[in-house]
Amino acid sequence: MFTGFIHNSTMFIAIRALLGISEAPIYPSGGKLQSVWLTKNERGKGAALMDSGSALGNALGAPLCALFVAFLDGWRGALIAAGVLTIIVVLACKPIIGSTPETNKSINEAEREYLRKAFEEEDASSLSGQNMDDAKSGSTATTYLGSRSFWGVCLGFGAYDAFWYGLMTWGALYLAAVHHLNIKDLGWSIFLIYAVGTVGQLLGGVVTDKIRQSAKDTNAVFRRLFPLLGVCIAVPMYLLSVATDIYFAIAMLSISMFFEKWCGTMYWSLPSIVADRQYSGTLSGIMNMFGNVGGAVVPIVVGLIVGATGSYYWALMLFIALALGTGLFPVLINFDKKIGME
């Protein structure tokens, strides 16, 4: 909201940095909420609901901001309006998410007992549940840093988030520069792309939970599903590199976003699946740090590539590489066991 009142670049950068700091705990907190409220068989849908907010926010935000720009005297009015709307959403959501199963008055004793039993069973097969001494297990930090599963989660999510931020920052510019869309058409195009992503995320969460519950070998299924989704993200991006028709380009971006956000659902369920429940928030934060580092670097790299070549072709090749990394790094993860118990 304050960004709408700024008149110099230094203050703009400072406010944007503060915005990043204030946003940083949101996803780690969401990862922790899953381990507090959901059993391990329900966290795919939980992650889908949580992370779908990012795609849904972009889908609704693009046409909303276009309307704000048109009717509120330009981008300043649009930023102020978006900030006010965000405050309203936060105030509406706080009473719902600011409780636990033990304190929430809408939860009955049968539901609490259901969660308690599920968590006791899950914790018994975790590192902390084994009551290992330090001589045998080492420190928790050392155990995590020495785990292939840990690095598979972090590096894979780094590639995922780099793709997401890169597309979020350059997607509209690509459509405007290559396919000559105006701001009105851009708003509805971005709405469609991210709306399809939201559908992919929600559907992906349901399908992922079904697979986990029915598969005899969850580890093998996940190690096949992640690479398959990575290819499904990469192929439309390759076809985008040769697209000349605007409708085909939007279709390819939408398909890629569908599978990319499905991957996001799976990634945000991982901290509460492969980490001890007491460390799920910590792993969510570390995973998110890797993602944000990738998200900070890739838009700069894309800008350098486009500036040096005068074309988006090699930038799209970078997105293809990130898509493949999103699908391949999880092959390192043991989805059947908690970190430290592999």
Disulfide bonds with the S-S distance in Angstrom:
none
